[in-house]
Amino acid sequence: MSELPAIDEIPVDTKNWTVVLENGCAECGFMPGYAYEDNERRILSLVAPVRAAFENSALT
């Protein structure tokens, strides 16, 4: 088991996350006002690009 870092080794979080809730986050792709009913369409639209990436990679 790995050891947890000492409490004084953990960096302090200084981001203002309320801004992310209103404006979104370019770093993670979060979009406020996101229409969750579109999830099925969004996921299905990823099938072809992901398949192509695996077919063209050294992972296979």
Backbone torsions as a table, in degrees:
resi	resn	phi	psi	omega
1	MET	NA	139.8	179.1
2	SER	-82.8	151.7	179.3
3	GLU	-84.9	145.9	176.2
4	LEU	-78.2	148.0	178.2
5	PRO	-68.6	153.8	176.2
6	ALA	-64.8	148.6	-175.0
7	ILE	-57.4	-32.2	-179.8
8	ASP	-79.2	-5.1	177.6
9	GLU	-93.6	-10.5	-179.2
10	ILE	-83.9	122.9	-178.6
11	PRO	-66.6	146.4	179.2
12	VAL	-75.4	134.7	178.0
13	ASP	-81.9	118.0	-177.0
14	THR	-112.5	4.5	-179.3
15	LYS	-72.9	146.8	174.7
16	ASN	-93.7	95.1	-174.1
17	TRP	-72.1	-16.0	177.4
18	THR	-66.6	-29.4	176.7
19	VAL	-64.9	-39.6	179.3
20	VAL	-62.1	-39.1	-179.6
21	LEU	-64.0	-31.9	-179.7
22	GLU	-90.3	-37.4	-171.6
23	ASN	-108.8	-9.1	-176.8
24	GLY	86.8	-179.8	-176.9
25	CYS	-138.3	113.5	178.6
26	ALA	-67.9	-27.2	-177.3
27	GLU	-68.7	-41.5	-177.6
28	CYS	-110.8	-11.8	178.3
29	GLY	91.0	4.5	178.5
30	PHE	-61.5	134.1	178.4
31	MET	-124.1	120.9	176.4
32	PRO	-66.9	148.3	-179.4
33	GLY	75.5	16.3	-179.4
34	TYR	-58.7	132.0	180.0
35	ALA	-88.8	99.8	-175.4
36	TYR	-64.0	-23.3	178.5
37	GLU	-68.3	-13.1	176.9
38	ASP	-85.4	-2.1	-175.8
39	ASN	-55.4	-44.6	-178.3
40	GLU	-59.8	-47.6	179.4
41	ARG	-62.1	-43.1	-179.3
42	ARG	-63.2	-44.2	-179.5
43	ILE	-65.3	-46.2	-180.0
44	LEU	-63.1	-30.4	179.1
45	SER	-70.2	-15.0	179.3
46	LEU	-87.7	-13.2	-175.5
47	VAL	-58.4	-53.2	-176.5
48	ALA	-62.7	-48.0	179.5
49	PRO	-63.7	-37.7	179.1
50	VAL	-68.1	-43.3	177.9
51	ARG	-58.8	-46.1	-179.8
52	ALA	-62.2	-40.4	179.5
53	ALA	-62.4	-41.7	178.4
54	PHE	-69.1	-38.1	-179.9
55	GLU	-68.4	-28.4	-177.3
56	ASN	-101.2	13.0	-176.3
57	SER	-111.3	170.6	177.4
58	ALA	-82.2	3.6	-178.4
59	LEU	-75.0	-21.0	-176.5
60	THR	-86.8	NA	NA
